[in-house]
C-alpha cells in the first residue's frame, strides 16, 4: 500500500495513522463491545474536547508558531495568544480566521468549529460557501476577505459592530 493509503484527515488534520486504528475500524469495534471497554481501549484515538489543547496540537502538527497564526489570521496578537491559552473564547469568525492562520483544510476547519461549539460552515449559505471555496483552494485570509468584500459580505477579522 502507498503511504497516502494510511493518511486520513481527522481533528488534527492529515496524520500518519499506520500505528493507529482507522475510524471505520473504531466504528466496527464499537458495535461489538461495551462502551467502557471501547473508551478505555481507544483513548489515544479520541479527539480532545478542549479548544486550547486542540489548537496546540494543530500548531505542533503544522510545525507553526503562534506568531505564524497571528500573521496568517490577521488577528490581534494578544487576542490570539489569549485564545490559545483559553482565556478568551473566540467568535465563529475569529476561529475561521485562525483556521486560515493555521492553514487548515475545510474538513479541519469544520472539526475545529464543531469542537468549539460553533456552527459548521454551510455550503448553502453564500458567505460560508465563499469561505469553504477559499479553504479548499488554500487561499489566504487576504484573498478570502477580498472575495467576501466583493460579494458584499463582512470580512473575517473585522470588528463586530
C-alpha positions as CSV (number, residue, x, y, z in Angstrom):
1,X,0.0,0.0,0.0
2,X,1.1,3.5,-0.7
3,X,1.9,5.9,2.2
4,X,-1.2,8.0,1.3
5,X,-3.4,5.0,1.9
6,X,-2.5,5.4,5.6
7,X,-3.2,9.2,5.6
8,X,-6.6,10.3,6.9
9,X,-8.0,13.7,8.0
10,X,-9.3,13.9,11.5
11,X,-9.4,16.7,14.0
12,X,-5.7,17.1,13.8
13,X,-5.6,17.1,10.0
14,X,-3.6,14.8,7.8
15,X,-1.9,12.4,10.1
16,X,0.0,9.2,9.5
17,X,-2.1,6.5,11.2
18,X,-0.1,3.4,10.4
19,X,0.1,2.8,14.2
20,X,-3.4,3.9,14.9
21,X,-6.9,2.5,14.3
22,X,-8.9,4.0,11.4
23,X,-12.4,5.5,12.1
24,X,-14.2,2.7,10.2
25,X,-12.4,0.1,12.4
26,X,-13.3,2.1,15.5
27,X,-16.9,2.1,14.4
28,X,-16.9,-1.7,13.9
29,X,-15.3,-2.3,17.3
30,X,-17.9,0.0,19.0
31,X,-20.6,-2.3,17.7
32,X,-19.1,-5.4,19.3
33,X,-18.1,-4.3,22.8
34,X,-19.4,-2.4,25.8
35,X,-18.8,1.4,26.0
36,X,-16.4,1.3,28.9
37,X,-14.1,-1.2,27.3
38,X,-14.3,0.7,24.0
39,X,-13.4,4.0,25.5
40,X,-10.5,2.5,27.5
41,X,-9.1,0.7,24.5
42,X,-9.4,3.7,22.2
43,X,-8.4,6.6,24.5
44,X,-5.5,7.7,22.3
45,X,-7.7,7.7,19.2
46,X,-10.2,10.3,20.6
47,X,-10.1,13.9,19.8
48,X,-9.7,16.4,22.6
49,X,-12.8,18.3,23.7
50,X,-10.8,21.3,24.7
51,X,-10.2,24.1,22.1
52,X,-6.8,25.3,23.5
53,X,-5.4,21.7,23.5
54,X,-6.8,21.2,20.0
55,X,-5.1,24.4,18.8
56,X,-1.8,23.4,20.4
57,X,-2.0,20.0,18.7
58,X,-2.7,21.7,15.4
59,X,0.3,24.0,15.9
60,X,2.5,21.1,16.6
61,X,1.2,19.1,13.6
62,X,1.6,22.0,11.2
63,X,5.0,23.0,12.6
64,X,3.9,26.6,13.2
65,X,4.3,29.1,15.9
66,X,1.5,31.3,17.4
67,X,3.3,34.2,15.7
68,X,2.7,32.4,12.4
69,X,-1.0,32.1,13.2
70,X,-1.2,35.8,14.1
71,X,0.3,36.7,10.7
72,X,-1.9,34.3,8.8
73,X,-5.1,35.2,10.6
74,X,-4.6,39.0,10.7
75,X,-6.0,39.0,14.3
76,X,-4.6,40.9,17.2
77,X,-1.5,39.1,18.7
78,X,-2.7,39.4,22.3
79,X,-6.1,38.1,21.4
80,X,-4.7,35.1,19.5
81,X,-2.5,34.2,22.5
82,X,-5.5,34.5,24.8
83,X,-7.5,32.1,22.6
84,X,-4.6,29.6,22.7
85,X,-4.4,29.9,26.5
86,X,-8.1,29.5,27.0
87,X,-8.5,33.0,28.5
88,X,-10.8,34.1,25.6
89,X,-13.5,32.2,23.7
90,X,-13.4,33.3,20.0
91,X,-16.4,34.0,17.9
92,X,-17.0,31.8,14.9
93,X,-15.4,34.3,12.5
94,X,-12.3,34.7,14.7
95,X,-12.0,30.9,14.8
96,X,-12.3,30.8,11.0
97,X,-9.6,33.5,10.8
98,X,-7.4,31.3,13.0
99,X,-8.1,28.4,10.6
100,X,-6.6,30.5,7.8
101,X,-3.6,31.3,10.1
102,X,-3.1,27.6,10.7
103,X,-3.5,26.7,7.0
104,X,-6.3,24.3,7.8
105,X,-8.3,22.4,5.2
106,X,-12.1,22.8,5.0
107,X,-12.5,19.5,6.9
108,X,-10.1,20.5,9.7
109,X,-11.9,23.8,10.0
110,X,-15.3,22.1,10.3
111,X,-13.9,19.9,13.0
112,X,-12.5,22.9,14.9
113,X,-15.8,24.7,14.6
114,X,-17.7,21.7,15.9
115,X,-15.3,21.2,18.8
116,X,-15.7,24.8,19.8
117,X,-19.5,24.6,19.8
118,X,-19.8,26.8,16.7
119,X,-21.9,26.2,13.7
120,X,-20.1,24.5,10.9
121,X,-19.7,26.2,7.5
122,X,-22.7,25.5,5.4
123,X,-22.3,25.3,1.6
124,X,-25.9,26.7,1.0
125,X,-25.0,29.9,2.9
126,X,-23.4,32.3,0.4
127,X,-20.9,33.7,2.8
128,X,-20.0,30.3,4.1
129,X,-19.7,28.9,0.6
130,X,-17.1,31.6,-0.2
131,X,-15.1,30.7,2.9
132,X,-15.3,27.0,2.0
133,X,-14.2,27.8,-1.6
134,X,-11.2,29.7,-0.2
135,X,-10.3,26.9,2.3
136,X,-10.5,24.2,-0.4
137,X,-8.2,26.3,-2.7
138,X,-5.7,27.2,0.1
139,X,-6.4,30.9,-0.3
140,X,-5.0,33.4,2.2
141,X,-7.2,35.4,4.5
142,X,-6.4,38.4,2.4
143,X,-7.7,36.7,-0.8
144,X,-10.8,35.4,1.1
145,X,-11.6,38.8,2.5
146,X,-11.4,40.3,-1.0
147,X,-13.9,37.7,-2.2
148,X,-16.2,38.3,0.8
149,X,-15.9,42.1,0.3
150,X,-16.6,41.9,-3.5
151,X,-19.7,39.8,-2.8
152,X,-21.0,42.3,-0.2
153,X,-20.2,40.2,3.0
154,X,-18.5,41.1,6.2
155,X,-14.8,40.2,6.0
156,X,-13.1,37.9,8.5
157,X,-11.4,39.6,11.4
158,X,-13.5,42.8,11.1
159,X,-14.6,44.4,14.4
160,X,-18.1,43.5,15.3
161,X,-20.5,46.4,15.4
